[in-house]
Amino acid sequence: MAVEFIQEDLFVGKQILIDSDRLVFNGRNDSIFSSDKLMLFKTNGEFHINTNKDTFINTPKIYIGPVIDGESPNVPAVRGDNLEQLLKDLIGSLKTWLKIQYPQTSGLQGPNPGICR
């Protein structure tokens, strides 16, 4: 983690602590939560983000998984479009390789021709 989180009950300095059974913040037009170094949402239960429109997460890297011994997870999330294109290219290359390695000759065939289409 780039910034070490200080447990809320150990922090000393200027702060506001609100302890309640329920907190509701409602902005009629929009709401902004901002921090210069670290923003943490923490729960012992489930965490939901609900929207009727698109959701955008703008960051150079996203890590999904637990932080173990203070180290960030070492398995970054993949970018779906990039992974899809990479897999299409790989499958295309394999198909080409199979066609070269096992050409359809008179009566001889390589692997199941259904895979090479």
N, C-alpha and C positions, 0 to 999 in steps of 0.2 A: 504494500500500500504506500502511496506517495506521502500521505499525511497520517500520522498515528492518531487514532481516536482516543480521546480521554474520556473514561467512563463518567457518565453524568453525575454520579454521586461523589466523585473525587475531584471534580473541577472546582477551582477557586478563582474568582474574578467576577466581572460583570456578567450577569446572566438573569434570565427570567425562567422560573419553573412554574408550570401550571399542572396541578394534579387534580384530575377530575375523572368521573366515570365516563364522560363523553365530551369530545371537543368537536365543534362544527365550525368550519371557516367557509363562508359562502361569499364569493365575489360575483356581483350581478353581471359584470362584463368579463373580468378575468382575474386571476390570482397569480402572484409571483412569489416564489420562495427562492431566496438567493443566499449564497454563502461564498466567502472569498476562498476558503480552503477545503472544507469538507461538509457534506450534508449526509446525514444518516437517518434512515427510517428503520426503526427496529420494532419487532413484535415477537411475541412468543406464539402467536397464532398465524393465521393466513394473511397475505398481503395482496390486495386487489387494485388494479388500475382499470377503471371503467370509462369508456368514451363511446359516443355514437358516431365518431368520425375517426380519422387516421391518428396514429400515435407515432411520434418521432422521437428518437433517441440520438442525439448528435454527440458523438465521441469518437476518438480515433480507435479505441479498443474496448471491447466488452468482455468481461470475464464472468463466467457463471460457475458457481461452486463455492465451497467453504474456504475461509482463510484458515490455514493450518500453520501453527507456530509463527504467526505474524507475516507469512509470505502469501502473496497473491496466488490465486489458483493458476496453474500452469497450462490450462486448456482453454484457449480463447474461443469465444463463440464464432461460428463461421458466418460469412456473408452469403446468404442464400443464392443470389444471382451468380456470384463468382464461383461458388461450389457447383451449381448446376451446369455452368458453362464448362468448367474443368472436367466434370464427369462426362458430358456429351463429347468433348474432345477425346477423352480417354477411350470411350466406347467406340468412337469413330476410328481411332487408331487401331484398336484391337480388331475391329471388323476388317480393316484394310490388311492388317497383318495376316489374319486367317485366310483371306482370299488369296494372298500371295503364297502363303505356306501350303495351302490345300486347294490348288486350283481345280476347277471342275473339268476333268478330262474324260475321255471316252470310257465310261463305265466305272471309273475310279472316283471316289469322293472322299473328302476329309470328314470332319465332324458333321453333325447334323446340319444340312443346308439351311434349316430354319433359323439358325443363329446368325448366319452370314448375310441376312437380307437387310 
